[in-house]
């Protein structure tokens, strides 16, 4: 039996659990998620000990969703890691999200988020 982990199985996922390097220039566009049982969006470095990893220029454009948990954009609390994600026309239950403080995001001090 598999164990469901809301951090590892969001609908739109970039999950780092091993290795080094970077992920950049990824775009999710024109997507509708009707019912995410956990998170709709997850962009995370999960494993302790991963350092110097960069997730950059991740773009979410024209995405609408309904989900049980907030989106999560977060590192593993290592200062050498960084994440940047851009959101344009992001809708939760039909309402446009205009701020990262709208209750739909969990993020840490290593994440840079922009919303248009």
N, C-alpha and C positions, 0 to 999 in steps of 0.2 A: 504494500500500500504506500502511496505517495503522501507526503505531508504538504498541505497547501501552505505556502509562504507568500503573504501579500507583497513582500518586498522583491521577491524573485519573479513574480508572474503578473506584472501589470499588462494591460492591453498593448500599450506602446512602450517598448522596453529597450533601454541600454543599461546593461548590468555588467559591472566589472567585478570579477571574483578572483582572477589570477593574472599573472604576467605583468609586463611593463609596456610602456609606449603611450599611444594616444588614440583617441577616436575623434574625428572632426568632419564637418561638412555633411551632416545628415539632415534630411528634410522629410518630415511627415506632413503631407498636404492633402486637403479635401477628404477628411476622414470623419465618419460618424460612428460613435461607439454607443450602442443602444443601452447596454446594461453591463457594466464592469462589476463583477462581484467583489473585487478588491480595488486596486488603483487603476485609473485610466492611463496615467502617464508615470513612468518611473525612469529616472536617469540617475544612476547611483554607482558609487564605488563602495562595495560592501565589505570586502575582506580587510581585516586589520593587517598592517604591515605593508600594504601596497603604497609605494611612495613615487613621487614625480610622475604621476599619471595626469594627463590632461584630456578632458572631454570638452571640446570647443565647437562653437558654431552649430549647435543643434537647434533646428528650426521646426516649430509646430505652427502650421498655417492653415486656417479654416478647419479647425477641429472642434467638433461638438461631442459631448459625452454626458453620461450619467454614471456615477460610480458610488460604491459604498464607502471608500476611503479617499482622503485627499491625495492629490498628486505629490510625488516625493522627488526632489532634486537635492541630492546630498552626497557628501564624501564620507570617508571613514575617519574624519577629524585629524587627518595628517595635513599639516600646513603646506607641504610641497605639492599637494594635489589641487587641481582647479577644475571647475565646471562652469560652462556658460550655455544658457538656453534662451531662445527667443520665442515669444508667443505672439501670434498675430491672428486676431479673430478667433479667440478661444471661447467656447460657450459651454456652460454647465447648466443642464436642465433648461435650455433655451435662453439663458441669461448670459450676456457677454461679460467676461471677466476683464476688469480694467485695472486691477491692482494685485500684486502678489500677496497682499494682506487681506484678500477677500475670503479667507478661510478655506481655500481650495488648494493650498500648497503647504507642504512641509519642506523646509530647506535649512541649510546651515550656513555658517559664515564663509564657507569656501565656494558657495554657489553664487553666480551672478545671473540674475534673471531680468529680462526685459519683457514688458507687455505693451502691445499696441492695440 
